[in-house]
Amino acid sequence: MGLMDKMKQAKDMYGNMKKIQEEVDKIQVTGFSKNNEVSVTVTGKHRITDIKITNKLNNIDLKVIEKHTLDACNEALSKVDKEIKSKMGSMMNLPGGFKLPF
């Protein structure tokens, strides 16, 4: 493989990575606590954009609310990570079952 081929390959890889980043930026997922009383929305950049707590938790111990919020955050982050891996795998044309190192 000559220098020109390697330069073209690098340019193509850069273009793919830019497309992947644009797709990741569009990702938005919502995670829920086990009882669905708390929901948390996270973007592909791992930014929390919304937290909703139902009125059913008004007179509940603060520790319970904290646990439900933590559960919802963890589920949302897990979902966004899976979505990112899926987008990256499909856009990089990886073979099925290929595991990314992150």
DSSP file (Angstrom, degrees, kcal/mol; ACC not computed):
  #  RESIDUE AA STRUCTURE BP1 BP2  ACC     N-H-->O    O-->H-N    N-H-->O    O-->H-N    TCO  KAPPA ALPHA  PHI   PSI    X-CA   Y-CA   Z-CA
    1    1 A M              0   0    0      0, 0.0     2,-0.0     0, 0.0     0, 0.0   0.000 360.0 360.0 360.0 125.9    0.0    0.0    0.0
    2    2 A G     >  -     0   0    0      1,-0.1     4,-2.1     4,-0.0     5,-0.2  -0.225 360.0-100.0 -83.5 173.1    1.5    3.3   -1.1
    3    3 A L  H  > S+     0   0    0      1,-0.2     4,-2.4     2,-0.2     5,-0.2   0.882 122.0  53.5 -60.2 -41.8    1.6    6.6    0.7
    4    4 A M  H  > S+     0   0    0      1,-0.2     4,-2.3     2,-0.2    -1,-0.2   0.888 108.1  50.6 -63.2 -39.1   -1.3    8.0   -1.4
    5    5 A D  H  > S+     0   0    0      2,-0.2     4,-2.5     1,-0.2    -1,-0.2   0.917 110.8  48.7 -64.1 -42.5   -3.4    5.0   -0.5
    6    6 A K  H  X S+     0   0    0     -4,-2.1     4,-2.4     2,-0.2    -2,-0.2   0.881 110.7  50.9 -66.0 -37.8   -2.7    5.5    3.2
    7    7 A M  H  X S+     0   0    0     -4,-2.4     4,-2.2     2,-0.2    -1,-0.2   0.900 111.4  47.6 -66.5 -40.0   -3.5    9.2    3.0
    8    8 A K  H  X S+     0   0    0     -4,-2.3     4,-2.6     2,-0.2    -2,-0.2   0.909 111.4  51.0 -65.5 -41.5   -6.8    8.4    1.3
    9    9 A Q  H  X S+     0   0    0     -4,-2.5     4,-2.4     1,-0.2    -2,-0.2   0.907 110.6  48.8 -62.3 -42.0   -7.6    5.8    4.0
   10   10 A A  H  X S+     0   0    0     -4,-2.4     4,-2.3     2,-0.2    -1,-0.2   0.898 111.4  49.8 -64.5 -40.7   -6.8    8.3    6.7
   11   11 A K  H  X S+     0   0    0     -4,-2.2     4,-2.3     2,-0.2    -2,-0.2   0.913 111.5  48.4 -64.6 -42.7   -9.1   10.9    5.1
   12   12 A D  H  X S+     0   0    0     -4,-2.6     4,-2.4     2,-0.2    -2,-0.2   0.906 110.9  50.7 -62.6 -42.0  -11.9    8.4    4.8
   13   13 A M  H  X S+     0   0    0     -4,-2.4     4,-2.5     2,-0.2    -2,-0.2   0.904 109.5  50.8 -63.6 -41.3  -11.4    7.4    8.4
   14   14 A Y  H  X S+     0   0    0     -4,-2.3     4,-2.2     2,-0.2    -1,-0.2   0.919 110.0  50.2 -61.7 -44.0  -11.6   11.0    9.5
   15   15 A G  H  X S+     0   0    0     -4,-2.3     4,-2.0     1,-0.2    -2,-0.2   0.900 111.2  49.0 -61.3 -41.5  -14.8   11.5    7.5
   16   16 A N  H  X S+     0   0    0     -4,-2.4     4,-2.6     2,-0.2    -2,-0.2   0.911 110.4  50.3 -63.7 -42.9  -16.3    8.4    9.1
   17   17 A M  H  X S+     0   0    0     -4,-2.5     4,-2.4     1,-0.2    -2,-0.2   0.877 109.3  51.6 -64.9 -36.7  -15.4    9.6   12.6
   18   18 A K  H  X S+     0   0    0     -4,-2.2     4,-2.0     2,-0.2    -1,-0.2   0.912 111.0  47.7 -65.3 -42.2  -16.9   13.0   11.9
   19   19 A K  H  X S+     0   0    0     -4,-2.0     4,-2.2     2,-0.2    -2,-0.2   0.906 110.9  51.7 -63.9 -41.9  -20.2   11.4   10.8
   20   20 A I  H  X S+     0   0    0     -4,-2.6     4,-2.8     1,-0.2    -2,-0.2   0.924 108.5  50.8 -60.9 -44.5  -20.1    9.1   13.9
   21   21 A Q  H  X S+     0   0    0     -4,-2.4     4,-2.3     1,-0.2    -1,-0.2   0.894 108.8  51.6 -61.9 -39.9  -19.7   12.2   16.1
   22   22 A E  H  X S+     0   0    0     -4,-2.0     4,-0.8     2,-0.2    -1,-0.2   0.903 111.9  46.9 -62.6 -40.5  -22.6   13.9   14.5
   23   23 A E  H >X S+     0   0    0     -4,-2.2     3,-0.7     1,-0.2     4,-0.6   0.901 110.8  51.5 -67.6 -41.1  -24.8   10.8   15.0
   24   24 A V  H >< S+     0   0    0     -4,-2.8     3,-1.1     1,-0.2    20,-0.4   0.890 104.2  58.2 -62.5 -39.1  -23.7   10.5   18.7
   25   25 A D  H 3< S+     0   0    0     -4,-2.3    -1,-0.2     1,-0.3    19,-0.2   0.773 103.7  53.7 -61.8 -25.9  -24.6   14.2   19.2
   26   26 A K  H << S+     0   0    0     -4,-0.8    -1,-0.3    -3,-0.7    -2,-0.2   0.639  83.9 111.0 -82.9 -15.7  -28.2   13.4   18.1
   27   27 A I    <<  +     0   0    0     -3,-1.1    17,-1.7    -4,-0.6     2,-0.3  -0.350  36.6 167.5 -67.1 136.5  -28.6   10.6   20.6
   28   28 A Q  E     +A   43   0A   0     15,-0.2     2,-0.3    16,-0.1    15,-0.2  -0.915   5.6 172.9-148.5 122.1  -31.1   11.1   23.5
   29   29 A V  E     -A   42   0A   0     13,-2.6    13,-2.9    -2,-0.3     2,-0.4  -0.887  20.5-141.1-129.3 159.3  -32.3    8.3   25.7
   30   30 A T  E     -A   41   0A   0     -2,-0.3     2,-0.3    11,-0.2    11,-0.2  -0.981  11.0-162.1-124.7 132.4  -34.4    8.1   28.9
   31   31 A G  E     -A   40   0A   0      9,-3.1     9,-2.5    -2,-0.4     2,-0.3  -0.826   8.9-154.2-109.1 152.2  -33.8    5.8   31.8
   32   32 A F  E     -A   39   0A   0     -2,-0.3     7,-0.2     7,-0.2    43,-0.1  -0.916  18.3-113.8-126.6 149.8  -36.4    5.0   34.5
   33   33 A S    >   -     0   0    0      5,-2.4     3,-1.9    -2,-0.3    35,-0.1  -0.318  46.4 -96.7 -69.9 166.4  -36.3    3.8   38.1
   34   34 A K  T 3  S+     0   0    0      1,-0.3    -1,-0.1     2,-0.1    34,-0.0   0.812 128.0  40.7 -58.7 -31.0  -37.6    0.3   38.7
   35   35 A N  T 3  S-     0   0    0      3,-0.0    -1,-0.3    33,-0.0    -2,-0.0   0.335 110.0-121.5 -99.0   7.8  -41.0    1.7   39.7
   36   36 A N  S <  S+     0   0    0     -3,-1.9    -2,-0.1     2,-0.2     3,-0.1   0.689  79.4 121.4  61.6  21.1  -41.0    4.3   36.9
   37   37 A E  S    S+     0   0    0      1,-0.2    17,-2.7    16,-0.1     2,-0.4   0.670  72.0  41.8 -85.2 -18.2  -41.4    7.1   39.5
   38   38 A V  E     - B   0  53A   0     15,-0.2    -5,-2.4    30,-0.1     2,-0.4  -0.994  66.2-174.3-130.8 135.6  -38.2    8.8   38.3
   39   39 A S  E     -AB  32  52A   0     13,-2.4    13,-2.8    -2,-0.4     2,-0.4  -0.982   3.3-167.6-128.8 145.7  -37.0    9.4   34.7
   40   40 A V  E     -AB  31  51A   0     -9,-2.5    -9,-3.1    -2,-0.4     2,-0.4  -0.998   8.3-152.6-133.1 130.8  -33.7   10.8   33.6
   41   41 A T  E     -AB  30  50A   0      9,-2.7     8,-2.6    -2,-0.4     9,-1.2  -0.894  16.1-175.9-107.2 133.4  -32.9   11.9   30.0
   42   42 A V  E     -AB  29  48A   0    -13,-2.9   -13,-2.6    -2,-0.4     6,-0.2  -0.954  14.7-138.7-129.8 144.4  -29.3   11.8   28.8
   43   43 A T  E >   -A   28   0A   0      4,-2.1     3,-1.9    -2,-0.3   -15,-0.2  -0.441  36.7 -97.8 -93.5 172.9  -27.6   12.9   25.5
   44   44 A G  T 3  S+     0   0    0    -17,-1.7   -19,-0.1   -20,-0.4   -16,-0.1   0.684 124.7  61.1 -63.4 -18.4  -24.9   11.1   23.5
   45   45 A K  T 3  S-     0   0    0    -18,-0.3    -1,-0.3   -20,-0.2     3,-0.1   0.231 121.0-109.4 -91.2  13.3  -22.4   13.4   25.2
   46   46 A H  S <  S+     0   0    0     -3,-1.9     2,-0.5     1,-0.2    -2,-0.1   0.830  71.0 145.3  61.9  36.0  -23.5   12.0   28.6
   47   47 A R        -     0   0    0     -4,-0.1    -4,-2.1     2,-0.0     2,-0.5  -0.903  49.6-131.7-103.7 129.6  -25.2   15.2   29.6
   48   48 A I  E     +B   42   0A   0     -2,-0.5    -6,-0.2    -6,-0.2     3,-0.1  -0.698  30.0 172.1 -79.0 123.5  -28.4   14.9   31.7
   49   49 A T  E     +     0   0A   0     -8,-2.6     2,-0.3    -2,-0.5    -7,-0.2   0.596  60.4  18.1-108.2 -15.5  -31.0   17.2   30.1
   50   50 A D  E     -B   41   0A   0     -9,-1.2    -9,-2.7     2,-0.0     2,-0.4  -0.972  49.5-173.1-159.3 139.6  -34.1   16.3   32.2
   51   51 A I  E     -B   40   0A   0     -2,-0.3     2,-0.4   -11,-0.2   -11,-0.2  -0.993  12.4-172.5-132.4 127.3  -35.1   14.7   35.5
   52   52 A K  E     -B   39   0A   0    -13,-2.8   -13,-2.4    -2,-0.4     2,-0.4  -0.977   4.7-173.6-122.7 134.5  -38.7   14.0   36.3
   53   53 A I  E     -B   38   0A   0     -2,-0.4   -15,-0.2   -15,-0.2   -16,-0.1  -0.994  24.2-128.2-126.4 124.7  -40.0   12.8   39.6
   54   54 A T    >   -     0   0    0    -17,-2.7     3,-1.5    -2,-0.4   -17,-0.1  -0.248  21.5-113.8 -71.2 160.4  -43.7   11.9   39.9
   55   55 A N  G >  S+     0   0    0      1,-0.3     3,-2.1     2,-0.2     4,-0.3   0.675 106.6  81.0 -66.4 -17.3  -45.9   13.3   42.7
   56   56 A K  G 3  S+     0   0    0      1,-0.3     3,-0.3     2,-0.1    -1,-0.3   0.727  88.7  55.6 -62.3 -19.8  -46.2    9.9   44.2
   57   57 A L  G X  S+     0   0    0     -3,-1.5     3,-1.3     1,-0.2    -1,-0.3   0.274  75.5 107.0 -95.6  11.5  -42.8   10.4   45.8
   58   58 A N  T <  S+     0   0    0     -3,-2.1    -1,-0.2     1,-0.3    -2,-0.1   0.907  88.6  30.3 -56.3 -47.5  -43.9   13.7   47.6
   59   59 A N  T 3  S+     0   0    0     -3,-0.3     2,-0.3    -4,-0.3    -1,-0.3   0.035  97.0 116.1-104.7  26.6  -44.1   12.2   51.1
   60   60 A I  S <  S-     0   0    0     -3,-1.3     5,-0.1     1,-0.1    -3,-0.1  -0.664  77.5 -89.0 -96.3 150.8  -41.4    9.6   50.6
   61   61 A D    >>  -     0   0    0     -2,-0.3     4,-1.6     1,-0.1     3,-0.8  -0.271  34.5-123.9 -54.9 138.6  -38.1    9.5   52.5
   62   62 A L  H 3> S+     0   0    0      1,-0.3     4,-2.5     2,-0.2     5,-0.2   0.835 109.9  60.6 -57.6 -36.0  -35.4   11.4   50.7
   63   63 A K  H 3> S+     0   0    0      1,-0.2     4,-2.1     2,-0.2    -1,-0.3   0.869 103.5  50.8 -61.1 -36.9  -33.1    8.3   50.7
   64   64 A V  H <> S+     0   0    0     -3,-0.8     4,-2.4     2,-0.2    -1,-0.2   0.916 110.3  48.6 -67.1 -43.8  -35.7    6.5   48.6
   65   65 A I  H  X S+     0   0    0     -4,-1.6     4,-2.4     1,-0.2    -2,-0.2   0.909 110.6  51.6 -62.7 -42.1  -36.0    9.3   46.1
   66   66 A E  H  X S+     0   0    0     -4,-2.5     4,-2.5     2,-0.2    -1,-0.2   0.908 109.9  49.3 -60.7 -42.9  -32.2    9.4   45.8
   67   67 A K  H  X S+     0   0    0     -4,-2.1     4,-2.6     2,-0.2    -2,-0.2   0.925 111.4  48.3 -64.4 -44.2  -32.1    5.7   45.1
   68   68 A H  H  X S+     0   0    0     -4,-2.4     4,-2.3     2,-0.2    -1,-0.2   0.898 112.5  49.5 -62.2 -40.2  -34.8    5.9   42.4
   69   69 A T  H  X S+     0   0    0     -4,-2.4     4,-2.4     2,-0.2    -2,-0.2   0.913 110.9  49.3 -65.5 -42.2  -32.9    8.9   40.8
   70   70 A L  H  X S+     0   0    0     -4,-2.5     4,-2.6     2,-0.2    -2,-0.2   0.910 110.2  51.0 -62.6 -43.2  -29.6    6.9   40.9
   71   71 A D  H  X S+     0   0    0     -4,-2.6     4,-2.2     1,-0.2    -2,-0.2   0.923 111.6  47.4 -59.5 -45.1  -31.3    3.9   39.3
   72   72 A A  H  X S+     0   0    0     -4,-2.3     4,-2.4     2,-0.2   -32,-0.2   0.899 112.1  49.9 -65.9 -40.8  -32.8    6.1   36.5
   73   73 A C  H  X S+     0   0    0     -4,-2.4     4,-2.6     2,-0.2     5,-0.2   0.937 111.5  48.3 -62.0 -46.9  -29.4    7.8   35.9
   74   74 A N  H  X S+     0   0    0     -4,-2.6     4,-2.1     1,-0.2    -2,-0.2   0.892 111.9  48.9 -63.4 -39.7  -27.6    4.5   35.7
   75   75 A E  H  X S+     0   0    0     -4,-2.2     4,-2.4    -5,-0.2    -1,-0.2   0.923 111.9  49.1 -65.7 -42.5  -30.2    3.0   33.3
   76   76 A A  H  X S+     0   0    0     -4,-2.4     4,-2.5     1,-0.2    -2,-0.2   0.919 111.9  48.3 -63.0 -43.9  -30.0    6.1   31.0
   77   77 A L  H  X S+     0   0    0     -4,-2.6     4,-2.1     1,-0.2    -1,-0.2   0.884 111.1  50.7 -65.0 -38.2  -26.2    6.0   30.9
   78   78 A S  H  X S+     0   0    0     -4,-2.1     4,-2.0    -5,-0.2    -1,-0.2   0.918 111.1  49.0 -63.8 -43.1  -26.2    2.3   30.1
   79   79 A K  H  X S+     0   0    0     -4,-2.4     4,-2.3     1,-0.2    -2,-0.2   0.910 110.7  49.4 -62.9 -43.1  -28.7    2.9   27.3
   80   80 A V  H  X S+     0   0    0     -4,-2.5     4,-2.4     1,-0.2    -1,-0.2   0.889 109.4  52.2 -67.7 -37.2  -26.7    5.8   25.8
   81   81 A D  H  X S+     0   0    0     -4,-2.1     4,-2.4     2,-0.2    -1,-0.2   0.920 110.7  47.7 -62.5 -43.0  -23.5    3.7   25.9
   82   82 A K  H  X S+     0   0    0     -4,-2.0     4,-2.3     1,-0.2    -2,-0.2   0.897 111.7  50.5 -63.2 -40.8  -25.2    0.9   24.0
   83   83 A E  H  X S+     0   0    0     -4,-2.3     4,-2.5     2,-0.2    -2,-0.2   0.901 110.3  49.4 -65.4 -41.2  -26.6    3.3   21.5
   84   84 A I  H  X S+     0   0    0     -4,-2.4     4,-2.7     2,-0.2     5,-0.2   0.937 111.7  48.2 -63.3 -46.9  -23.2    4.9   20.9
   85   85 A K  H  X S+     0   0    0     -4,-2.4     4,-2.5     1,-0.2    -2,-0.2   0.895 111.7  50.9 -60.9 -39.9  -21.6    1.5   20.4
   86   86 A S  H  X S+     0   0    0     -4,-2.3     4,-2.3     2,-0.2    -1,-0.2   0.935 112.2  45.6 -63.7 -46.9  -24.3    0.5   18.0
   87   87 A K  H  X S+     0   0    0     -4,-2.5     4,-2.3     1,-0.2    -2,-0.2   0.916 114.7  47.9 -62.9 -43.8  -23.9    3.7   15.9
   88   88 A M  H  X S+     0   0    0     -4,-2.7     4,-1.7     1,-0.2    -2,-0.2   0.916 112.1  49.2 -65.7 -42.6  -20.1    3.4   15.9
   89   89 A G  H  <>S+     0   0    0     -4,-2.5     5,-2.3    -5,-0.2     4,-0.2   0.913 113.9  44.7 -63.6 -43.2  -20.2   -0.3   14.9
   90   90 A S  H ><5S+     0   0    0     -4,-2.3     3,-0.7     1,-0.2    -1,-0.2   0.875 115.4  46.8 -71.8 -35.8  -22.7    0.2   12.1
   91   91 A M  H 3<5S+     0   0    0     -4,-2.3    -1,-0.2     1,-0.2    -2,-0.2   0.731 112.0  50.2 -79.1 -20.9  -20.9    3.3   10.7
   92   92 A M  T 3<5S-     0   0    0     -4,-1.7    -1,-0.2    -5,-0.2    -2,-0.2   0.396 109.1-124.8 -94.5   3.0  -17.5    1.7   10.8
   93   93 A N  T < 5 +     0   0    0     -3,-0.7    -3,-0.2    -4,-0.2    -4,-0.1   0.894  44.8 175.4  56.2  44.6  -18.8   -1.4    9.0
   94   94 A L      < -     0   0    0     -5,-2.3    -1,-0.2    -6,-0.2     3,-0.1  -0.548  35.4-103.2 -79.2 146.7  -17.7   -3.8   11.7
   95   95 A P    >   -     0   0    0      0, 0.0     3,-2.0     0, 0.0    -1,-0.1  -0.346  49.3 -83.8 -67.2 151.7  -18.6   -7.4   11.4
   96   96 A G  T 3  S+     0   0    0      1,-0.3     3,-0.1    -3,-0.1     0, 0.0  -0.244 115.9  21.5 -55.5 138.2  -21.4   -8.7   13.5
   97   97 A G  T 3  S+     0   0    0      1,-0.3     2,-0.3    -3,-0.1    -1,-0.3   0.362  85.3 142.0  84.9  -6.1  -20.4   -9.7   17.0
   98   98 A F    <   -     0   0    0     -3,-2.0     2,-0.5     1,-0.1    -1,-0.3  -0.548  44.2-141.1 -71.7 129.2  -17.3   -7.6   16.9
   99   99 A K        -     0   0    0     -2,-0.3    -1,-0.1    -3,-0.1    -3,-0.0  -0.792   3.5-139.3 -98.0 129.3  -16.7   -6.0   20.3
  100  100 A L        -     0   0    0     -2,-0.5   -15,-0.0     1,-0.1   -11,-0.0  -0.565  23.6-119.2 -79.6 151.6  -15.4   -2.4   20.6
  101  101 A P              0   0    0      0, 0.0    -1,-0.1     0, 0.0    -2,-0.0   0.250 360.0 360.0 -79.9  16.6  -12.8   -1.9   23.4
  102  102 A F              0   0    0    -17,-0.0   -17,-0.1     0, 0.0    -3,-0.0   0.340 360.0 360.0-140.8 360.0  -15.0    0.6   25.3
